């Protein structure tokens, strides 16, 4: 079985949907912020998959670079959420 762009986009959409449900179902700000990295991971998977599997892509590594930046941003956001939770 080969992986196509559809597989990458469906996986990204599933992760983003799970992150959106995790954010929307929480009432506490810290818990909401902890759901955002899942949402960002869905975007990162979709970016990396679309960049790697697109047929006219000039630089297939660009999506992976963006995915790393999204992961770093979500890790920083998770740190802020942990600090916000600890300040209460």
Secondary structure, 3 states (H helix, E strand, C coil): CCCCHHHHHHHHHHHHHHHHHHHHCCCCHHHHHHHHHHHHHHHHHHHHHHHHHCCCCCCCCHHHHHHHHHHHHHHHHHHHHHHHHHCC
